[in-house]
Amino acid sequence: MRQLLIEKDGVTSKQKNEWAEIYGNMKRETDGLKRDVRMLNKENERLVKQIETTRSGSQGANLRHTTNTNANDIGVEKRLKKRELEC
C-alpha cells in the first residue's frame, strides 16, 4: 500500500512538472507575440505618420510630383494594410 502511494505521488509530481513546463513555454511564446504586436503597432504608427507627412508635403507640389507621391502613398498604404492583417 505504501509503495502504491509513493508511485502515485511520483506520477503526480511528474505531471505537475510537465504542466509547469508547458505553462512556461506558453508564457514565453505569449510574451514574444505581445512584443511582436507592439513592434508592429509602432511600425504602423510610423507608416501612418509617413503617409500624413507625404500627403501634406505634396499639396503645394506640381502634378508630376503629386503623381509620384500618390504612387508612394499607395505602396506605403499597402504595406500598412499588410501589417495590420498580420496582427
C-alpha positions in Angstrom: 0.0 0.0 0.0 2.8 2.4 0.9 4.6 1.6 -2.3 1.4 2.4 -4.3 1.2 5.8 -2.6 4.8 6.6 -3.3 4.3 5.7 -7.0 1.1 7.8 -7.2 2.9 10.7 -5.6 5.8 10.4 -8.2 3.3 10.3 -11.1 1.5 13.4 -9.7 4.8 15.2 -9.2 5.9 14.3 -12.8 2.6 15.5 -14.2 2.9 18.8 -12.3 6.4 19.4 -13.6 5.2 18.7 -17.2 2.3 21.1 -16.8 4.6 23.7 -15.3 7.0 23.3 -18.3 4.1 23.6 -20.8 2.8 26.7 -18.9 6.3 28.3 -19.0 6.7 27.6 -22.7 3.2 29.1 -23.5 4.0 32.2 -21.3 7.3 32.8 -23.2 5.5 32.4 -26.5 2.7 34.8 -25.4 5.3 37.4 -24.3 7.1 37.1 -27.6 3.9 37.6 -29.5 2.9 40.6 -27.4 6.4 42.1 -28.1 5.9 41.5 -31.8 2.5 43.1 -31.8 3.9 46.2 -30.0 6.7 46.4 -32.6 4.1 46.1 -35.5 1.9 48.8 -33.9 4.9 51.1 -33.7 5.7 50.4 -37.3 2.1 51.1 -38.3 2.2 54.4 -36.4 5.4 55.3 -38.3 3.8 54.4 -41.6 0.7 56.5 -40.9 2.8 59.5 -40.0 4.8 59.0 -43.1 1.6 58.9 -45.2 0.4 62.1 -43.5 3.7 63.8 -43.9 3.9 62.8 -47.6 0.3 63.9 -48.3 0.7 67.3 -46.5 4.1 67.9 -48.3 2.6 67.1 -51.7 -0.2 69.7 -51.6 1.9 72.5 -52.9 3.8 70.4 -55.4 3.3 70.2 -59.2 1.2 67.5 -60.8 4.1 65.2 -61.7 5.4 65.3 -58.2 2.0 64.6 -56.8 1.6 61.6 -59.1 4.9 60.2 -57.8 3.8 60.9 -54.2 0.5 59.2 -54.8 2.3 56.1 -56.1 4.5 56.1 -53.0 1.4 56.6 -50.8 -0.3 53.6 -52.3 2.8 51.5 -51.7 3.0 52.6 -48.1 -0.7 52.1 -47.6 -0.4 48.5 -48.9 2.4 47.8 -46.5 0.4 49.2 -43.7 -2.6 47.1 -44.5 -0.5 44.0 -44.8 1.0 44.7 -41.4 -2.5 45.2 -39.9 -3.6 41.9 -41.3 -0.6 40.2 -39.8 -1.8 41.3 -36.3 
